[in-house]
Amino acid sequence: MADRNELIGVAIRVVAAAAVSFLSVRYLVKYLDPNHSVNEESKKRVAQLFHELGIDREVQLSEHEVRIATQFVGGEDVGAGWDEIGGCEELVAELKDRIILPLRFSAESGSHLLSPPRGILLYGPPGCGKTLLAKAVARAAGCRFINLQVSNLTDKWYGESQKLAAAVFSVAQKFQPTIIFIDEIDSFLRDRQSHDHESTAMMKAQFMTLWDGFSSSGDQIIVMGATNRPRDVDAAILRRMTARFQVPVPNARQRKQILNVILKKERVDNSVNLEKIALASEGLSGSDLKEVCRLALLSRAKATVASGGSVTSLLPLEHTDFETAVHKYMRAAHLLVEETLD
């Protein structure tokens, strides 16, 4: 009996020691790993995104791939339909012909000439819808969309940035067809200089090497960039972006179409002449026009409340609301230009 009790006591001590060791290791991992909290938050975010996108959660991802997978676009940000983009008919038609159709054909044909371009550049002034067009392409083509934030590729630990750059393409491969979108690509892949930091230069070299590797494979992975300073993009990057599309400032006809898209869910009085508003807003981009409409609606809400009404029952927008909003916005833009020149 004494021997049995002694064995039980030894077993209990062994189990207790193992439990203490296990808890100690968990404690050390949690409080000594500098990326522990980031990794845990990334896992939660990825689980939520995978649920929204209907992605199989059983796909195995490494620590670096999890951090990249948080940049999948899901939910309400998944992208607009073509009918939600105004004033870009010719550009949309070209995007469909050069990107959407090849993505559909490449899965059926054996010819590499029918595959889509592996690098696409959207360039033009700010606020003209480059990011919106990129998301619309991804939605129309049925592609996963990675909105790559360059800040997420940088890490203070040596060698981690290269691993994160590699993870971008490995994640894209696991969930292809995939579009890797880089906004303001000139800030990341700008002209390389001899005084560039070593880690930055190595990360860029790694990114381009992997890009070349996937370009020569049958994987459906597209790198798409947007910039308003195309001349600052590295020449080696421009060489890889064989499909280039200019997104210009809209003309009067296109501004009218954009206004129609922005206001399609708003109550607008019959007195509103969108053609006159479009002519009066010369030089404004799509995002500028959205702000003009916001100012007009704010003016109508202010007038409604002042007359004793409620913002829940606003009267229809009138032409004078838009005239005032355009004048106010154009005056502010003109003053900003003057201050910049001074």
N, C-alpha and C positions, 0 to 999 in steps of 0.2 A: 504493500500500500504506500509505503514511504517513497519507494522508487517511482511509483506512478505519479504521486503528487509532485515529486521533484521534476519528472519529465514534463508534466503540465506547466510547472513554473518556468522551466527553460523555454518551452514553446511560447508561452505568453511573453516572456522577455524578448525573444527573437522577433515575434510579430510586432511588439511595441517599438523595438529598435528599427525595424523596417518601416513602420509607419512614420516614425520621427524622421528617418532619412528621406522618405518620400516627400514629406511636408517641407523639409529643409531645402531639398532640391527645387521644389515649386517656388518656395520663397526666394531662393537665389535667382532663379530664372526671371521671376516677376520683377524683382527690385534691382537686379544687376544688369539685365538686358536693357540697353538704352532704347530699343525699338519695341519693347513689349507692349506698351499701351497703344502705340500706333498700329501694331499688328492686330491687336484685339479689336480696335475700332474698325480697321479695314475689313476684318472677317465679318463683322456685323453688317457693315455697309454692303459688302459683296453679296451676302445672303439675301439682303433686301432687294438689291438690283437683280439678282438671278430670279427671284420670285416675280418681279415686275416684267422681266423679259422672257420668262418661261424657259430659262436655261437649266439644263440638268445639273443639279448641285453635286452630283457624284464625281464630276470632273476634278481630278487632283490638281491642285495649284501649289506652287512653292511659295515661300514667304514673299519673294520679290514679285511673283505673278499676282498674288493677292493684292498687293499695293497698286499694281497697274490696273487690275480688274475693277477697282473702285471708280475708275474713270469711264466705265461704260455709261452711255447715256440711256436712261430709261424713264418710264413714267410719262409725265407731260412734256418732257424735254426731248422725246424721241425724234421729233422732227415734224415739219409742216408738210401738208400736201401741196401739189403744184398749184391748186386753185387758191391757195393762201399766199401765193407770191405774186405781187403785181408788178407790171412793167418790165418783165424779163422774158417775153415769149421767144425771141430768137435765141437767147442764151439757154433757156430751158430746153428748146428743141435740140440744140447742139449737144447739151449735156446728155440728153436721152440717147442721141445717136452714137456718141463716142464713149459713153460709160455704161448706161443702163442696158442697152442691147448687147454689147459685148459680154457683159456679166452673165446674161441669160444664154447667149450662144456658146460661151466657152465650156459650159457644163455638158453640152451635147456634141460639139464638134471636136475633132482631134487636131485642129489647126491652131498653132500658137498665135497666128496672125489675127484670129478672131477674139483673142483675150483682151481685156480692158487695159488701158495704160496703168502702169504701176506707180506713176507719180503724176499728181494733178496740182496745178497752181491756180488759185483764184486771186486776182490782184485788182486793186482799184481803191478809190478814196474810202475813208472810214464811213461806216453807217449805211452802206449800200447793199447789205444783205449777203455778204460772202459766207458767213457762218450759217445763216438760214438756208442758203442754197446747198451747202455741204450736207446738212442734216436731211434736207429734202431728197437729195440723191441717195443717201443711205436708206431712207425709208422706202423710196420707190424701188430700189434694187434689192430690198430685203436683207441688207447688210447690218451686222453689228457695228456700232459707232463708238469708237474710243476718242473722247475729247481730251487729248493728251495735254496735261498741264506740265510745262517744262520744269516748274519748280519741284514737281514730284520725282524728277529724275536726278535731282541733286541730293547728295548725302555727304555729311562731314567725314564719314569713314572712307578711307582709301579703298578704291576698287568697287565700292557699292554702286556708284553711278553707272559703271559699265554693266553690272549685273542687272540693274533696273532697265537699261537700254535694251539688253538682250531679252528681258521679260516682256517688253512691249511686243516684240515680234512673236515670241512663243505663245503669249496669250492670244494674239491675233490669229495665229495658226490653229489653235485649239477650237476657236469659235468662228472660223471663217464661213462665209465671206465676211470680211471685216474691212472697214475704212478707219485708218488712223488719221485723225484730223489734228493739225497743229496750227492754232491761231497765232498770228504775229510770228510767222516762221522765221522772219528775218532776225528776231531777237535771239533765237536758238541756233539756227544754222546760217549765221551771217558769215561774211568773208573771214576766213581764218588768217590770223596774224601771228607773227613770231613771238609776240609778247603774251599770247593767250596762256591762261593757266594750264598746267600739265593735265590735270584731271578733266578739265573742260575739253581740251583737245582730244584726249583719249576717248571721252564719251561720244564726241561727234564722229570720230573715226570708227568707233564700234557701231554706231547707228548706221552709218553709210555702208559699212561692210555687210551688216546683216540685211540691209535693204537690198543690196546687190544680190545677196544669196537667195532671197525670196523672189526677186525679179526673174531669176533664171529657173525657178521651179514652177510647178503647176498650181501652187497655192493661190487662192483668190484673196489677196491682200493688197490694198491700195493705200498709199500714203498721200494724203491731201493736205495742202497748206494754203493759208490765206495771209495776205500781206498788203499793206498800202505803200510799201517801199521795196519793190521787186529788185531794184538795182543793188540793194544791200544784201541780198541772198547770195550765199556762196555759189560760185560758178559750177562747182561739182554737183551741187544740189539742183541747180537749174537744169543741168544736163540730164539728171534723173527724172525731172518733171517734164515729160515730153508733151503733155496736154496742158496748155495754158489758156485760161479764159479771163478776159477783162470784164470787170463788173463796174461800169461807169456810173457817174452821177446821172440820174434819170432826167429825161427831157420833159417837156410840158405834157405830152400825151401819156408818158409813163407815170408822171406824178399824179395825173388824174386816176389812172388805174390803181395806183398804190393807195390813194385816198379812198377809193371804192372798197378796197380790201379792208382797210383799217376801220371804216365806218359801217361795215355790212351788218353789225349787230347793234348799232346805235340808232336812236330815233332822230331822223333828220327831216327838217321842214322842207316843203316843196320849193321854198324861196332860195334854197342853197344851190349855188351854181359852182359845181366842182371844177368846171373848166376855167372859170375866172380865178378861182383859188389857186389852181395849178399854175396859171400864168403869173400870178402875183408872187408865187414862191420859187422864183427862178434861183437855181443853184442849190436848193435844199435836197438832202439825201432822204432815203426812206425813214431812217431813225429821226431825222429832223421833222419830217411830216407827221410822224407819230406824236412827237412832242407838241406840234401845232394843234393837232386834234385834241390832245389832252388839255391844253390851255383853253381851247374853245369850250370843252365840256366843263372845265372848272369854272369858266366865266358864266355858263348857263346855270350851274349849280349854285353859284353865289347869288345870281339874280333871283333864282327860285326861292332860296332861303330868305333873302331880303324882302320878298313880297309875301312872306308868311307861309310859303310852301315847304315841302320836305324833299330831301335828296332822293327819297325812294319813289317820288312821282315827278321826275324832271320833265319839263316841257321839251318838245323837240328842238334840236339845235337849229339856230337860224344863221342866215348868211352873215349878219353883222358879227356874230360870235367868231366866225372864222376870219373875217377881215381884221378884227382887233387882234386875234391871236397871231396871224401872220405878221402884222405890223410890229407887234411886240417882240416876236422872235427874231425878225429880220433886223430890227433896230439893235437888239442885244448882240447879234452876230456881227453887225457892222462896227459897233463900238469895240468889240473884242479884236477885230482885225486891225482897227486903228491903233489900239494899245499895243498890239504885237509889232506893228510896223515902227511905232515910236521907240 
